[in-house]
Amino acid sequence: LCPGGVQEKGPEMTVLDSDDAKQLYVLGHPVGHSKSPVMYNALYSYLALPWAYGFMDISDADEAAEFLDARNFFSINITTPYKPLALQKADVQAATAQLAGGCNLLASFGERLLAYNTDGEGCIAYLEREGVNFAGKSVAVCGTGPTSLAIYHAAAMAGAQEVLLLGRKVDKARDVARGYVRQLRQMAEASRG
């Protein structure tokens, strides 16, 4: 039995009844390799929080959508392949999640689901702690999915002079980068009123 009333059963979790327990998960497929449940459950136990963090390893997109629609969770970390789906299910979307085209964090706030993408900020903050200075530099980001777009955005926000998005298919990478720029312009115009 894990702290917070959750029993582990392979890569999935069984939630046990507890009125006060908060359920948190990592959603994706596959996620059985993730160390997050062990790490977070140890922290929750140490802090005496009645929370439980488990695996939600779902291979079928329709089942993942049903899980998200049920909203029987306090918060979820989202990984491949459900970042875009999770963003669609959110009531409120942070700009970083919108620009990335997917979220890696959903949090319940009352009846609403808030979507965030912290991938880019986390990557850039780590590199800056290791001594990388992005100001005025050229940066190449590999990939065209939500994680790559989040890093693409964060590198630009960190002062990179040029950020290049690389993908296996040149046309797709170009289209994704253009879509990002188009959405950023729309958001900037909307903020001006």
C-alpha positions in Angstrom: 0.0 0.0 0.0 1.3 3.4 -1.0 0.8 6.6 1.1 -2.5 8.2 0.5 -4.6 5.1 -0.1 -3.5 3.7 -3.4 -2.5 0.1 -4.1 0.0 -0.5 -6.9 -0.9 -3.2 -9.5 1.7 -3.2 -12.3 1.7 0.0 -14.4 -1.9 0.9 -13.5 -3.3 2.0 -10.1 -6.3 1.1 -8.1 -7.7 4.0 -6.2 -9.0 3.1 -2.7 -11.8 4.9 -1.0 -10.9 8.0 1.0 -12.9 11.2 1.2 -9.8 13.3 1.9 -7.3 11.7 -0.5 -6.3 13.7 -3.6 -5.5 11.5 -6.6 -2.7 12.5 -8.9 -1.4 10.6 -11.9 1.0 10.4 -14.8 -1.1 9.8 -17.9 0.4 8.4 -21.1 1.4 5.2 -22.8 3.7 3.7 -21.9 4.4 5.1 -18.4 5.3 2.0 -16.4 9.0 3.1 -16.5 8.3 6.4 -14.8 9.8 7.1 -11.4 7.3 9.9 -10.7 4.9 7.8 -8.5 7.7 6.6 -6.2 9.2 10.1 -5.9 5.9 12.0 -5.4 4.4 9.4 -3.0 7.6 9.6 -0.8 7.2 13.4 -0.8 3.5 13.3 0.1 4.2 10.8 2.8 7.0 13.0 4.2 4.7 16.0 4.2 1.8 14.0 5.6 -0.4 14.9 2.7 -3.3 12.6 2.0 -2.4 12.5 -1.7 -1.6 9.5 -3.9 0.3 9.6 -7.2 -0.1 6.7 -9.6 0.2 5.4 -13.1 -2.6 5.9 -15.6 -1.2 3.9 -18.5 -3.9 4.0 -21.2 -3.1 2.8 -24.7 -6.4 3.7 -26.3 -7.1 7.4 -27.0 -10.9 7.1 -26.5 -10.3 5.6 -23.0 -7.8 8.4 -22.2 -10.5 10.9 -23.3 -13.1 9.2 -21.0 -10.6 9.3 -18.1 -10.0 13.0 -18.6 -13.7 13.7 -19.0 -14.5 12.0 -15.7 -12.2 14.4 -13.9 -11.7 12.1 -11.0 -8.3 13.5 -10.2 -6.6 16.5 -8.5 -3.8 16.8 -11.0 -2.2 14.9 -13.8 1.2 15.0 -15.5 0.7 14.2 -19.2 3.2 12.6 -21.5 3.1 11.0 -24.9 0.8 10.6 -26.7 -1.9 12.6 -24.8 -0.6 16.2 -24.5 -2.8 17.6 -27.3 -5.8 15.6 -26.1 -5.3 16.9 -22.5 -5.1 20.5 -23.8 -8.4 20.1 -25.6 -10.1 18.9 -22.4 -8.9 21.9 -20.4 -11.3 24.8 -19.5 -8.4 27.2 -19.1 -5.2 27.0 -21.2 -2.0 28.8 -20.3 -0.3 30.5 -23.2 2.6 28.1 -23.0 0.2 25.2 -23.5 -1.6 26.9 -26.4 1.6 27.7 -28.2 3.0 24.2 -27.6 -0.2 22.6 -28.9 -0.3 20.4 -25.8 0.0 20.4 -22.0 2.1 18.4 -19.7 0.1 19.4 -16.6 -3.6 19.5 -15.8 -4.7 20.8 -12.5 -8.3 20.9 -11.0 -9.4 24.2 -9.6 -12.9 23.9 -8.4 -14.9 22.6 -11.4 -12.3 23.8 -13.9 -9.3 22.1 -15.4 -6.3 24.3 -15.9 -3.7 23.3 -18.6 0.0 24.3 -18.4 3.1 23.3 -20.3 6.2 23.5 -18.2 8.5 21.4 -20.6 10.2 24.4 -22.2 10.7 26.5 -19.0 12.0 23.4 -17.2 14.5 22.6 -20.1 15.8 26.1 -20.4 16.0 26.6 -16.6 18.1 23.5 -16.3 20.4 24.5 -19.1 20.8 28.0 -17.6 21.7 26.4 -14.2 24.4 24.5 -16.1 25.8 27.7 -17.5 24.2 28.0 -20.9 23.4 31.6 -21.8 20.8 31.9 -24.6 21.0 35.7 -25.2 21.9 36.4 -28.8 22.6 32.7 -29.6 21.3 30.4 -32.3 19.4 27.4 -31.0 18.2 24.3 -32.7 15.3 22.3 -31.3 14.7 18.8 -32.6 11.1 17.6 -33.0 7.8 19.0 -33.9 5.6 17.9 -31.0 4.3 19.8 -27.9 7.6 19.3 -25.9 9.7 20.6 -28.8 7.4 23.6 -29.3 7.5 24.4 -25.6 11.3 24.4 -25.7 11.2 26.4 -29.0 9.1 29.1 -27.2 11.2 29.1 -24.0 14.5 29.4 -25.9 13.1 32.5 -27.7 11.9 34.0 -24.4 15.3 33.3 -22.9 16.8 35.7 -25.5 17.9 33.5 -28.4 18.5 35.5 -31.5 17.4 32.6 -33.7 15.5 29.4 -32.9 15.4 26.7 -35.6 12.9 23.8 -35.4 14.2 20.6 -36.9 12.2 17.6 -37.8 12.4 14.4 -39.9 10.2 16.0 -42.5 11.3 19.5 -43.5 7.8 20.5 -44.7 6.2 19.5 -41.4 8.8 21.3 -39.3 8.3 24.5 -41.5 4.5 24.2 -41.1 4.7 23.7 -37.4 7.1 26.7 -36.9 4.8 28.9 -39.1 1.8 27.8 -37.1 3.6 28.7 -33.9 4.4 32.2 -35.2 0.9 32.7 -36.5 -0.6 31.7 -33.1 1.9 33.9 -31.2 0.9 36.9 -33.4 -2.8 36.2 -32.8 -2.2 36.0 -29.1 -0.2 39.3 -29.1 -2.9 41.0 -31.1 -5.7 39.8 -28.8 -3.8 41.0 -25.8 -3.7 44.5 -27.2 -7.4 44.6 -27.3 
